[in-house]
Each structure stands twice: as C-alpha cells, then as structure tokens.
Amino acid sequence: MITEHLVDISRLQFAVTALFHFLFVPLTLGMTWMLVIMEAVYLTTGKEIWKDMTRFWGKLFGINFVLGVTTGITMEFQFGTNWAYYSHYVGDVFGAPLAIEGLMAFFLESTMVGLFFFGWERMSRLQHFTTTLLMALGTSLSALWILVANGWMQNPVGAEFNYETMRMEMTSFAQIFLNPDAQNKFLHTVSAGYVTGAMFVLGVSAWYLLKGRDIEFAKRSFHVASAFGFAAICSVIVLGDESGYSIGHAQQTKLAAIEAMWETEPAPASFNIIAGINEAEQKNDWSVHVPYVMGIIGTRSLDKQILGIHDIKKINEEKIRNGITAVSLLDTMRAQKEQGVAIDPAMIAQFDAHKEDLGFGLLIKKYTNDVTKATPEMIAQAVDDSVPAVTPMFWTFRVMVGMGMLMLLLFSLCLFFTIKGNFMQKKWLLKFAVLMIPAPWIAIESGWFVAEYGRQPWTVYGVLPTHLSVSNINVNSVLMSLAGFVAFYTILAIVEMYLMVKYVKIGPASLGTGKYYGEKTSPHLINTTDAHTSQNKGVSP
C-alpha cells in the first residue's frame, strides 16, 4: 500500500538530488561558451594570454564538470527505483528524449571534454578550437533533450492514453520536441547557465583586480564576462517573460499560485509585487501591486482574463467529476479484458469522451480505490490538492526575480564602465561583483523550485498524479538512501568548493607558464614573456 509518507520522502529524495545536481549544471553550461569566446580570440590573434585564459578557466570548468556528471548519474536511476509506476506509465514518451540525450549529447560532450584537456599539444589551433566548440554544443544539446523531457511533464502534448496497454503512448515526436514549454524552458535555462558562467568569471576576475594581481589576465576576463553576462541576463529576462506567457496557457494553476491571485480580476490583471498571503482564508490581507502588468505578461493582451485560484478550483472540480467517470469506465474495461470478455464499443466511445480528464479522476485514488464511492468531502479535498501551496511559490519566485534584477544592474554597470575604460578605478563595483558570485545559483535554484513544486500534485501535469507514481517500497529504504545521498552529495559539494577555491587562489599560475603571480622563474623567461606580465605583481626574478 502506497502511503502519503512514502510519497513525501520519495519526493524529498528526488528534490535533494536534483537541487544538488543543479548546483553544477549551470556553471558547466555557461563556462563552455565562455571558453569558446576566449579560444576564438586566441585563434584569430595568436596572443598567448588568450590561450592561458582558455586553459585556466577550462581547468575550473573541468572540476565542475566531473562533479556534475557524478551527481547526475544517480538521478536517472531513481526513475526505476523510486518512481517505477511513473516509468511504466509514461516511459514510452519520457524515455525517448533521455535516450537521445545519452546517444547524441552526453557521448559528444564527454569525448570533447577529454580532447579539450589533453589535445593542446596534439592538435592545431583550429582543431582544438573546433573541439571546444563541439564540447559547448554537446553541453547545450544535453540540456536540450533533458528539458524536452521535462517540458513534456509540464505540458504533455504529442501523446495520449491507450486503454489496452494502460500507458501513455507517443503520437507525435515533433509535437513533443517543439512543445513551447520545452523550448522556452530550454532557452531560459541555458541563458541562466550563461549568466552563471559570466558571473563566476566576473567575480573571480574582480577579486584578482582588487588584489592587484594578474592584472592583464583579469582585465581581459572581466571584459568578456561583462559583455557576455549582459547579453545573457537580458536573454534570461526576455525568455522568462515568454515562459510566463506559456505557463499562462498550459498551467494556469501555477501562474495563479505564483501571483497569489485568488480572485479573477478584470483584464488586464495587476502584478503583485509583495503581498500578505492568508492561506487559511485563501486571500491576501494586503498587497502592493502594479496595474495591468500581469495581464500583459500572461496573455499578451489587454482584454483577456487570467483566472484566479477560486475559479480554477471550480473548473478542476468539474474535471475531477468527469475524470471519476473515466476512471470507473477504465476499471470496468480492464476487468473485462482480464476475464477475456469483449469490451463493448459503446463503453469505449464513452471512455474516449471522458478520458481527457482521466488524470483528474485519478486524484481521487489518494482517498479511495473505488472512485465511484468518492464522497463530497473526498472530492473537495482533491480539489484543494489540485493547487500547490501559494506562499512558497509566491516568495520563491520573487527571490528569483530579485536576484535577476540585481544581476542586470551589475552587468549593466560593468559593461558601461568597461566601455568607458575606468572600471578598475571603481573599487565598489569590483566588490559588488565579488559579492554577487552566489546570485545566479540562488536565482536558479529558486526558479527550479517554482517550476517543479508548482507542477504539484502532478508528475505529468493533468495526466498522472504524484501519489500514484512512486514505487511500492519500504519507507525505511528510501530514508536510508536519502541519508546516503545527502552525505555523499555534501562531501562532493565540499570537494567542489575546496578545489575551486584552491585553484582560484592559485590563479593562472596553476598553468605553470612562469608568467603569473606567485611563480618563480628564471630572469630569461621573465624577459621573454608578453608585455602584459610586467604589470603582474609578485613575480620574482
């Protein structure tokens, strides 16, 4: 028997592993394209400092990549161990993009990573640059196929339920791939990764400049990160707006929860900046709002309404009642099939008329196995279950947006003063850049929480409830594996931080070229290095 406690622990385990894994993914996404830019400059100019930049930032990328792969492997195993019924029910659809990701993207990415690190002296400059470009492409393709799978969970197009196999089956791969939710999520996520890579390079470079070390190296890195970061954060904001529009179509419940919109407002709806949310009475005690903004974001119009939570619940109640009929018919047809009785075509036609709401009928299975015996109280509880808790959605979304606005401000200032050529004199700006290094991770983890928690109570939105998706396993087994994952991933996070901090402190001197801060080398080598090294402090003859 599946218990609510088992469902909660299984969800917690997947959330922990996903959030840990997503500490590494964004930096990998962003750093690869930063490396492409730096090596492209080296390819065209032949200046060794750009090669050194590619190799040093590539070293930090490599540390992050290895740990990211390690944390990602266990996530896919959980679909079989903890979410067996989910894998059975939607595996024909969900498994396809994941398989393509492994064959098309992961092998490409992993192979090119090896060539990137070990091919500097074995390939021409053009060949090595091509390797770096393919490495970045593989990383982005990996994100694409994973987010196509996740986008289908958010908006399950291109598939339908087959009563004979009792599974969801793919009807159109093109629809799944071109799913607006999947494509918006992909572009928004990779852009957030670009911001993360840019912020990391910007902050570390600012720290070098504040320390007065490796000046020319840090200046060039700061230039690249400022321009790349500004373009990326603008992309994140624009694509975030597009994601809000697609959510308004596919997941009105999530949009209403994000905005703490209890009542349907006259179009265009206002945007709540902050609000005093009263979950018990399902209202806001107070709010600070901006007129019209939410309506424009959510509908791209001035005359279309965005439904409030109370009206959404009324619609969901009708879907649940309709879904109960679908589930009842399905149970009857399954029993007849097991007994070898031919299924009445009229019953099949009746089921087809109601199967669109089958998932909502399955919400009742949380309270009774025989949905025909659902009481008004059970239906009311299922209706409440169909909307996620508003308070965590509302505030987590605003943390994400707040971090995004701060990063926009920082990158705008950095780019402005970089163009003016006096950013090095702005010590406050450099300190601001160092302090903002954690900002993209805070924003990304918040955004991931909003996307995944906001989908509840579904694993596949409107199709398969979470409480039916888990494996029928012992709670203690899940608790033990959860404790093991937390311990193991915490160790990996500590190792990541230790190695990253270690090599950031060493700086480009870790390349062993004899040109950078803290290295001791011969006078002859000092005199033959690029002119930029004369500005570096701490190089002893």
Phi and psi in degrees as a GROMACS rama.xvg file:
@    title "Ramachandran Plot"
@    xaxis  label "Phi"
@    yaxis  label "Psi"
@TYPE xy
-78.134  123.678  ILE-2
-102.931  156.676  THR-3
-62.4309  -33.2292  GLU-4
-63.7408  -41.3284  HIS-5
-62.9702  -42.3088  LEU-6
-60.876  -46.5214  VAL-7
-63.9111  -42.1963  ASP-8
-67.8913  -39.134  ILE-9
-65.3483  -40.718  SER-10
-64.0856  -42.0167  ARG-11
-62.2624  -41.6691  LEU-12
-62.5941  -44.9839  GLN-13
-66.8571  -38.0279  PHE-14
-62.8902  -42.8981  ALA-15
-62.7879  -47.9731  VAL-16
-65.9124  -37.756  THR-17
-67.3737  -44.7418  ALA-18
-67.8032  -37.1886  LEU-19
-62.9103  -48.3694  PHE-20
-58.9492  -38.0929  HIS-21
-78.1457  0.583933  PHE-22
-72.3605  -27.6961  LEU-23
-98.1242  -34.5832  PHE-24
-59.7108  -49.2904  VAL-25
-59.8851  -40.1652  PRO-26
-65.2995  -38.3282  LEU-27
-61.2648  -46.4668  THR-28
-59.1886  -44.0459  LEU-29
-76.6912  -41.1113  GLY-30
-65.948  -34.1626  MET-31
-59.7637  -43.8687  THR-32
-76.0966  -26.9173  TRP-33
-63.6415  -39.8053  MET-34
-65.4492  -38.2287  LEU-35
-60.0673  -45.3791  VAL-36
-62.0709  -47.3529  ILE-37
-64.462  -42.6643  MET-38
-72.7926  -28.3052  GLU-39
-63.0535  -39.9783  ALA-40
-65.944  -41.2902  VAL-41
-61.7788  -41.7952  TYR-42
-61.1594  -40.4809  LEU-43
-85.024  -30.0449  THR-44
-102.902  -27.9073  THR-45
75.9053  7.26514  GLY-46
-76.7107  126.852  LYS-47
-62.9727  -27.8311  GLU-48
-62.0185  -32.5811  ILE-49
-73.5719  -32.0967  TRP-50
-65.9273  -42.872  LYS-51
-61.7984  -40.1782  ASP-52
-62.5973  -43.8758  MET-53
-62.2661  -42.7688  THR-54
-69.9981  -41.2814  ARG-55
-69.0071  -51.2109  PHE-56
-66.249  -28.9852  TRP-57
-65.9716  -33.0889  GLY-58
-63.1604  -43.0943  LYS-59
-68.3462  -37.4856  LEU-60
-59.3609  -42.9094  PHE-61
-62.6522  -41.3833  GLY-62
-59.631  -46.4393  ILE-63
-67.1235  -38.7273  ASN-64
-62.9071  -46.6163  PHE-65
-60.0165  -45.3373  VAL-66
-71.1466  -31.1643  LEU-67
-65.2216  -41.4824  GLY-68
-62.8495  -42.7014  VAL-69
-59.4959  -43.7799  THR-70
-76.3085  -20.8481  THR-71
-82.243  -28.2669  GLY-72
-60.4747  -42.4839  ILE-73
-67.7753  -24.9638  THR-74
-62.5079  -43.5033  MET-75
-69.72  -30.0602  GLU-76
-64.608  -28.839  PHE-77
-65.4991  -25.3601  GLN-78
-61.674  -32.9253  PHE-79
-86.7606  -34.0742  GLY-80
-84.9194  -45.9846  THR-81
-103.496  -18.8193  ASN-82
-130.45  52.8541  TRP-83
-64.5582  -42.8153  ALA-84
-69.1535  -35.5274  TYR-85
-57.7238  -47.0079  TYR-86
-61.885  -39.0678  SER-87
-68.1308  -43.7637  HIS-88
-71.8532  -39.6069  TYR-89
-124.982  11.1189  VAL-90
-59.1905  -34.4527  GLY-91
-61.9469  -29.6396  ASP-92
-93.6461  -53.1597  VAL-93
-67.307  -32.6332  PHE-94
-71.664  -26.5293  GLY-95
-61.7146  -54.3977  ALA-96
-64.3816  -31.2392  PRO-97
-68.2252  -38.4087  LEU-98
-65.9816  -41.5056  ALA-99
-64.1665  -37.4742  ILE-100
-59.8269  -43.5477  GLU-101
-66.0493  -43.6563  GLY-102
-76.6167  -41.2005  LEU-103
-88.4495  -41.1812  MET-104
-104.543  -50.9978  ALA-105
-64.481  -42.8903  PHE-106
-65.3154  -40.9564  PHE-107
-61.3543  -49.1095  LEU-108
-60.5025  -48.0321  GLU-109
-65.6098  -40.7511  SER-110
-64.0776  -44.8813  THR-111
-68.5583  -30.9659  MET-112
-61.6595  -44.1461  VAL-113
-61.7014  -44.0383  GLY-114
-66.447  -33.6386  LEU-115
-60.1713  -44.8053  PHE-116
-80.3939  -33.793  PHE-117
-107.138  4.86098  PHE-118
-106.094  4.87376  GLY-119
-59.2853  -42.4024  TRP-120
-95.9324  0.434163  GLU-121
-111.639  -9.08639  ARG-122
-128.149  159.375  MET-123
-70.9793  167.968  SER-124
-59.8891  -41.6472  ARG-125
-67.2132  -41.9206  LEU-126
-62.8296  -41.6143  GLN-127
-68.7066  -38.5783  HIS-128
-61.8554  -40.4343  PHE-129
-60.8326  -38.3678  THR-130
-61.2737  -45.5184  THR-131
-63.2818  -40.2239  THR-132
-64.2395  -43.0625  LEU-133
-67.7649  -33.3713  LEU-134
-62.3227  -44.6004  MET-135
-65.8772  -39.9432  ALA-136
-63.6866  -42.615  LEU-137
-61.7287  -40.2477  GLY-138
-61.6859  -43.776  THR-139
-68.9272  -38.4958  SER-140
-64.4094  -37.1166  LEU-141
-59.9414  -46.3889  SER-142
-62.8678  -38.6752  ALA-143
-58.6916  -51.4353  LEU-144
-71.8123  -34.2206  TRP-145
-65.3567  -39.4771  ILE-146
-79.126  -21.8113  LEU-147
-64.3495  -43.3793  VAL-148
-63.3513  -45.5781  ALA-149
-67.6337  -37.0966  ASN-150
-62.6077  -34.3318  GLY-151
-66.548  -35.9104  TRP-152
-63.4913  -31.3351  MET-153
-80.3337  -35.7671  GLN-154
-142.96  88.0325  ASN-155
-76.7433  77.5972  PRO-156
-94.2268  166.165  VAL-157
70.97  20.9491  GLY-158
-153.22  155.92  ALA-159
-148.771  161.071  GLU-160
-80.5471  135.243  PHE-161
-109.827  114.827  ASN-162
-68.5386  -20.9593  TYR-163
-76.0542  -38.0146  GLU-164
-96.5987  -11.8466  THR-165
59.8093  38.0777  MET-166
-142.225  160.297  ARG-167
-80.5562  136.877  MET-168
-128.525  143.581  GLU-169
-68.8953  134.262  MET-170
-112.912  -24.8578  THR-171
-153.622  107.299  SER-172
-65.3196  -34.5343  PHE-173
-61.5133  -42.6698  ALA-174
-63.0348  -39.6949  GLN-175
-65.0925  -44.0525  ILE-176
-69.1196  -40.9108  PHE-177
-90.1551  8.19029  LEU-178
-48.7764  121.014  ASN-179
-55.8326  -37.0007  PRO-180
-63.5608  -40.8138  ASP-181
-66.9866  -45.7207  ALA-182
-68.4559  -40.6134  GLN-183
-64.293  -41.4509  ASN-184
-64.7855  -41.1179  LYS-185
-61.3185  -51.8116  PHE-186
-64.1774  -40.1017  LEU-187
-66.5682  -40.8418  HIS-188
-70.1133  -45.1754  THR-189
-68.2256  -34.1933  VAL-190
-64.0066  -39.2449  SER-191
-63.1599  -36.0123  ALA-192
-64.4496  -40.5436  GLY-193
-61.1833  -40.4762  TYR-194
-62.0145  -41.5282  VAL-195
-62.1655  -46.5543  THR-196
-61.4667  -43.5958  GLY-197
-65.2191  -40.9098  ALA-198
-66.1602  -38.184  MET-199
-63.4513  -49.8715  PHE-200
-64.3572  -41.0149  VAL-201
-62.7221  -47.5856  LEU-202
-65.5652  -44.3375  GLY-203
-66.228  -41.1256  VAL-204
-62.5708  -39.9683  SER-205
-62.877  -37.0834  ALA-206
-64.7114  -41.2532  TRP-207
-61.279  -42.16  TYR-208
-66.3478  -38.7177  LEU-209
-64.8341  -33.0838  LEU-210
-81.4806  -9.96969  LYS-211
70.5084  34.0364  GLY-212
-126.331  149.005  ARG-213
47.4972  51.818  ASP-214
-60.2538  -53.3763  ILE-215
-64.8591  -38.3547  GLU-216
-60.1153  -49.4339  PHE-217
-67.6311  -37.3505  ALA-218
-62.0502  -46.1984  LYS-219
-65.6583  -41.226  ARG-220
-62.684  -40.9729  SER-221
-62.5319  -41.9691  PHE-222
-59.1097  -50.3462  HIS-223
-61.633  -45.8472  VAL-224
-65.4434  -36.7435  ALA-225
-62.9429  -49.5723  SER-226
-69.4334  -46.6017  ALA-227
-64.2425  -41.5447  PHE-228
-66.3385  -39.3035  GLY-229
-63.8147  -45.1296  PHE-230
-62.6899  -39.4176  ALA-231
-68.6459  -43.4547  ALA-232
-68.8207  -33.762  ILE-233
-64.2708  -39.8341  CYS-234
-63.5296  -42.6258  SER-235
-58.8756  -44.2811  VAL-236
-66.7898  -44.9982  ILE-237
-63.4119  -45.0807  VAL-238
-71.7964  -28.7702  LEU-239
-63.588  -39.8701  GLY-240
-62.6954  -40.7012  ASP-241
-66.2621  -36.6134  GLU-242
-63.541  -39.315  SER-243
-60.2487  -37.1372  GLY-244
-67.5461  -43.6745  TYR-245
-68.7289  -35.566  SER-246
-62.5105  -38.1766  ILE-247
-59.8739  -26.6151  GLY-248
-87.1184  -46.557  HIS-249
-92.2084  -30.1622  ALA-250
-138.957  72.2058  GLN-251
-61.7117  -30.8631  GLN-252
-63.2171  -44.2089  THR-253
-62.8918  -44.1117  LYS-254
-61.8548  -43.1005  LEU-255
-64.767  -38.3318  ALA-256
-67.7906  -40.9399  ALA-257
-58.5378  -37.7504  ILE-258
-96.4113  3.56141  GLU-259
48.3811  46.6652  ALA-260
-96.9026  92.9894  MET-261
-78.5065  -37.7236  TRP-262
-111.771  149.387  GLU-263
-76.0267  119.551  THR-264
-91.9633  156.799  GLU-265
-60.5209  141.229  PRO-266
-70.2913  145.056  ALA-267
-83.5303  143.213  PRO-268
-70.5104  153.142  ALA-269
-86.2344  162.785  SER-270
-106.038  122.151  PHE-271
-81.4373  114.284  ASN-272
-71.2609  -53.9495  ILE-273
-139.238  159.305  ILE-274
-157.028  152.394  ALA-275
-93.1395  99.1375  GLY-276
-85.9869  128.088  ILE-277
-113.726  91.5361  ASN-278
-65.2131  -36.4922  GLU-279
-61.2819  -43.4248  ALA-280
-98.1415  2.03616  GLU-281
52.4791  58.7839  GLN-282
-160.118  169.896  LYS-283
-102.426  125.679  ASN-284
-69.7697  -29.8025  ASP-285
-160.447  163.132  TRP-286
-159.306  152.025  SER-287
-111.588  114.09  VAL-288
-130.591  160.365  HIS-289
-113.71  121.288  VAL-290
-61.4946  146.553  PRO-291
75.2948  -25.7329  TYR-292
-61.066  -46.8656  VAL-293
-65.7294  -38.0335  MET-294
-62.358  -39.8315  GLY-295
-68.831  -43.1761  ILE-296
-65.4054  -44.8149  ILE-297
-81.1994  -23.4588  GLY-298
-127.996  -11.0762  THR-299
57.6607  33.5624  ARG-300
-153.082  173.554  SER-301
-108.616  -3.22599  LEU-302
-123.829  0.478711  ASP-303
-98.3966  136.997  LYS-304
-85.8049  151.55  GLN-305
-106.43  123.017  ILE-306
-68.0306  141.066  LEU-307
-85.7808  168.835  GLY-308
-60.8447  -40.1235  ILE-309
-62.931  -41.707  HIS-310
-70.9011  -34.8202  ASP-311
-63.2792  -39.833  ILE-312
-63.3567  -37.4274  LYS-313
-62.9808  -41.8097  LYS-314
-65.5947  -42.5861  ILE-315
-64.0534  -33.7099  ASN-316
-62.8803  -42.4124  GLU-317
-63.9795  -39.0282  GLU-318
-65.6972  -38.3398  LYS-319
-64.8963  -44.338  ILE-320
-64.1599  -41.2294  ARG-321
-66.2968  -38.6123  ASN-322
-66.9785  -32.0463  GLY-323
-59.4921  -40.9414  ILE-324
-62.1369  -42.8627  THR-325
-63.2706  -44.3438  ALA-326
-64.6756  -42.0373  VAL-327
-61.6136  -44.6946  SER-328
-63.6447  -39.9576  LEU-329
-64.4623  -42.4646  LEU-330
-60.9624  -40.8372  ASP-331
-66.1512  -44.6151  THR-332
-65.2417  -37.353  MET-333
-66.3255  -41.1169  ARG-334
-63.8824  -40.4658  ALA-335
-65.9722  -38.2837  GLN-336
-64.9377  -42.0817  LYS-337
-64.4767  -29.3238  GLU-338
-88.3589  -1.98466  GLN-339
78.7013  16.5018  GLY-340
-89.4472  135.017  VAL-341
-65.182  133.796  ALA-342
-80.8966  131.701  ILE-343
-63.7387  125.045  ASP-344
-55.9124  -32.5521  PRO-345
-64.4469  -35.9259  ALA-346
-68.3199  -38.9116  MET-347
-62.8103  -43.4124  ILE-348
-63.2895  -39.6249  ALA-349
-65.5583  -40.2  GLN-350
-63.3832  -44.5946  PHE-351
-59.6147  -31.0608  ASP-352
-71.7321  -21.3526  ALA-353
-114.253  -8.07209  HIS-354
-68.8445  -16.1899  LYS-355
-59.5935  -29.6772  GLU-356
-104.577  18.6034  ASP-357
-55.6683  -43.5639  LEU-358
-59.4501  -39.2756  GLY-359
-67.5267  -34.238  PHE-360
-65.7776  -32.5349  GLY-361
-67.921  -18.5967  LEU-362
-59.3421  -30.0052  LEU-363
-69.1396  -24.3749  ILE-364
-60.4894  -17.0353  LYS-365
-66.5191  -24.6911  LYS-366
-113.485  -23.3195  TYR-367
-158.563  141.327  THR-368
-74.5469  -28.3474  ASN-369
-99.4341  98.3301  ASP-370
-65.9363  -20.6985  VAL-371
-68.6029  -16.0626  THR-372
-98.0265  14.6085  LYS-373
-63.9785  129.298  ALA-374
-88.9413  163.747  THR-375
-56.2073  -34.218  PRO-376
-66.5202  -40.1672  GLU-377
-64.0702  -43.161  MET-378
-63.2331  -42.6176  ILE-379
-62.4372  -39.7854  ALA-380
-66.8688  -39.9705  GLN-381
-63.6591  -36.2304  ALA-382
-63.4492  -44.6317  VAL-383
-62.9469  -37.6748  ASP-384
-63.7609  -25.5668  ASP-385
-73.334  -5.18766  SER-386
-121.667  127.012  VAL-387
-69.6092  161.191  PRO-388
-58.5062  133.243  ALA-389
-78.009  -42.2357  VAL-390
-57.032  -53.1244  THR-391
-63.5418  -34.7904  PRO-392
-64.5353  -46.4999  MET-393
-61.6973  -50.5392  PHE-394
-78.1757  -34.7258  TRP-395
-64.9843  -38.9887  THR-396
-61.2764  -38.7601  PHE-397
-73.469  -28.7787  ARG-398
-62.9779  -45.0025  VAL-399
-59.6642  -48.9808  MET-400
-65.3105  -41.07  VAL-401
-61.0194  -43.8017  GLY-402
-63.0563  -38.7404  MET-403
-62.5707  -41.3414  GLY-404
-67.3035  -38.3157  MET-405
-64.4804  -40.0194  LEU-406
-68.991  -36.6005  MET-407
-60.3334  -44.0427  LEU-408
-60.6844  -47.0159  LEU-409
-63.1948  -50.7395  LEU-410
-64.1765  -34.8326  PHE-411
-63.5759  -45.1283  SER-412
-65.735  -42.4458  LEU-413
-63.1451  -44.2982  CYS-414
-65.5004  -40.6742  LEU-415
-61.3958  -49.6182  PHE-416
-75.1518  -23.6158  PHE-417
-67.7761  -43.7422  THR-418
-63.0835  -39.8705  ILE-419
-70.5593  -22.8162  LYS-420
84.9829  13.6482  GLY-421
-122.056  22.5396  ASN-422
-64.7388  -26.7667  PHE-423
-69.0041  -21.9992  MET-424
-83.2315  -10.4188  GLN-425
-93.4322  78.4288  LYS-426
-59.5734  -35.7477  LYS-427
-62.9095  -35.0264  TRP-428
-69.921  -41.7493  LEU-429
-64.1471  -40.1085  LEU-430
-66.5428  -38.4931  LYS-431
-60.1518  -43.2935  PHE-432
-63.2872  -40.0178  ALA-433
-65.6018  -44.2487  VAL-434
-65.3144  -25.7955  LEU-435
-87.7544  1.1378  MET-436
-53.6835  -42.3493  ILE-437
-73.6934  -12.8681  PRO-438
-56.2317  -46.7701  ALA-439
-63.4111  -33.907  PRO-440
-67.1247  -39.7897  TRP-441
-61.673  -44.2373  ILE-442
-66.0367  -42.6497  ALA-443
-69.0007  -44.8508  ILE-444
-63.3243  -37.1741  GLU-445
-65.0384  -43.4184  SER-446
-64.4323  -38.3049  GLY-447
-65.6203  -39.1354  TRP-448
-62.0085  -45.6951  PHE-449
-60.2305  -43.5535  VAL-450
-66.0125  -42.7933  ALA-451
-88.0099  -43.8277  GLU-452
-67.3933  -34.5198  TYR-453
-67.7584  -14.9919  GLY-454
-81.7044  -16.3746  ARG-455
-61.3808  143.82  GLN-456
-95.0784  29.7752  PRO-457
-111.563  145.266  TRP-458
-85.9892  -41.3375  THR-459
-117.599  116.778  VAL-460
-56.1616  120.54  TYR-461
75.2944  0.776772  GLY-462
-116.563  -53.9108  VAL-463
-131.318  114.911  LEU-464
-66.9062  151.165  PRO-465
-62.857  -37.5813  THR-466
-68.3183  -16.663  HIS-467
-95.7327  -4.36664  LEU-468
-90.2596  -19.7153  SER-469
-79.6254  160.527  VAL-470
-76.426  150.56  SER-471
-87.3811  80.4108  ASN-472
-125.638  170.467  ILE-473
-72.646  134.403  ASN-474
-59.3202  -40.2363  VAL-475
-62.5434  -32.7712  ASN-476
-64.5091  -41.5189  SER-477
-68.0974  -40.2294  VAL-478
-62.3558  -41.2092  LEU-479
-65.8933  -43.8565  MET-480
-67.0938  -35.9956  SER-481
-61.464  -46.2479  LEU-482
-61.4461  -39.8879  ALA-483
-64.4634  -42.9715  GLY-484
-63.3486  -44.5818  PHE-485
-60.4076  -45.3444  VAL-486
-63.7815  -47.6005  ALA-487
-65.6378  -45.1586  PHE-488
-68.945  -32.6843  TYR-489
-64.4519  -40.7791  THR-490
-62.1926  -43.7162  ILE-491
-62.4701  -39.721  LEU-492
-64.5968  -39.4639  ALA-493
-65.3531  -42.9326  ILE-494
-61.3094  -44.0489  VAL-495
-57.5202  -50.512  GLU-496
-62.4198  -41.9844  MET-497
-61.6466  -48.8468  TYR-498
-67.8026  -41.3303  LEU-499
-64.1147  -46.6073  MET-500
-63.7505  -41.3457  VAL-501
-57.7506  -50.0571  LYS-502
-78.607  -25.9862  TYR-503
-64.4795  -43.351  VAL-504
-64.6459  -41.0547  LYS-505
-66.7359  -39.7315  ILE-506
75.0054  -161.5  GLY-507
-62.5718  -10.4496  PRO-508
-61.0797  -21.9783  ALA-509
-64.7811  -14.1006  SER-510
-76.8188  -19.4922  LEU-511
70.7294  30.5716  GLY-512
-85.9463  -13.7567  THR-513
80.7448  14.2001  GLY-514
-112.878  -3.06408  LYS-515
-123.14  170.585  TYR-516
-51.3872  129.325  TYR-517
92.0562  -7.98572  GLY-518
-90.7766  146.268  GLU-519
-110.85  130.146  LYS-520
-148.152  -179.762  THR-521
-79.8899  154.693  SER-522
-58.6874  -35.5469  PRO-523
-61.4491  -43.4413  HIS-524
-66.978  -37.1354  LEU-525
-60.1092  -42.4337  ILE-526
-73.8842  -21.5477  ASN-527
-100.605  2.05657  THR-528
-78.3146  170.252  THR-529
-60.1861  157.3  ASP-530
-60.9123  -26.9419  ALA-531
-63.4095  -22.39  HIS-532
-72.4652  -18.7085  THR-533
-66.4781  -18.2783  SER-534
-90.9145  -5.21907  GLN-535
-82.9866  134.541  ASN-536
-87.0402  153.327  LYS-537
88.7201  3.40308  GLY-538
-86.2639  117.633  VAL-539
-93.2953  135.271  SER-540
